[in-house]
Amino acid sequence: MQSKTQSMVEVLASTSFGFCIALASQVFIMAQYSIQTTLAQDAWITVFFTGVSILRGYAVRRFFNWLWHGRLR
């Protein structure tokens, strides 16, 4: 069973790898739709959605940890 800290570390590590991919995707998508943004704007948008992703991942992981190791015992 993972501790809460281990869950957060795993989610942060996974999400940080995805951050670079998300930023590159953000730049590409904006260009494809002719939406002019700066790299800084794209980075802040990516930071926002990365934060949402971290919270979502942590919440889902803790829920399933509770479901399988807490409630069902």
Secondary structure as UniProt FT lines:
FT   HELIX           4..32
FT   TURN            33..34
FT   HELIX           39..66
FT   HELIX           67..71
//
